[in-house]
Amino acid sequence: MMEVRSSRIECLDGLRALAAIWVLIGHCLLLTGWRIPVLGEPDLGVDLFIMLSGFLMVFHYQLRQDKEPWQKAGNLAEILDPSLFQDSAAVLCHAFHCPGARTLSLPVQDGHR
């Protein structure tokens, strides 16, 4: 049986997931007024997430460059398909809306949530 080799870099995918969680927790802490060192700085998590996402996009682009060149008209049309952006936006809004709604529903005490 042939072994299928994955092009994923699991450790960087995991680190990117941790950065996304860091951003979510950091924003919740900002909304609630609680202070936790490092986690309360979501801007650092955003920087890490964007840097890792950019690296992984370029990495996968270079892996697929021979099979799927961007210069080929059909590939660019698939990438710019508006329905793909709508699906991604719906998933992201749903994923981050639920925790945000719970945070905003906390009772206000002493001017802080």
Rosetta blueprint (number, residue, H / E / L):
1 M L
2 M L
3 E L
4 V L
5 R L
6 S L
7 S L
8 R L
9 I L
10 E H
11 C H
12 L H
13 D H
14 G H
15 L H
16 R H
17 A H
18 L H
19 A H
20 A H
21 I H
22 W H
23 V H
24 L H
25 I H
26 G H
27 H H
28 C H
29 L H
30 L H
31 L H
32 T H
33 G L
34 W L
35 R L
36 I L
37 P L
38 V L
39 L L
40 G L
41 E L
42 P H
43 D H
44 L H
45 G H
46 V H
47 D H
48 L H
49 F H
50 I H
51 M H
52 L H
53 S H
54 G H
55 F H
56 L H
57 M H
58 V H
59 F H
60 H H
61 Y H
62 Q H
63 L H
64 R H
65 Q L
66 D L
67 K L
68 E L
69 P L
70 W L
71 Q L
72 K L
73 A H
74 G H
75 N H
76 L H
77 A H
78 E H
79 I H
80 L L
81 D L
82 P H
83 S H
84 L H
85 F H
86 Q H
87 D H
88 S H
89 A H
90 A H
91 V H
92 L H
93 C H
94 H H
95 A H
96 F H
97 H H
98 C H
99 P H
100 G H
101 A H
102 R H
103 T H
104 L H
105 S L
106 L L
107 P L
108 V L
109 Q E
110 D L
111 G L
112 H E
113 R L
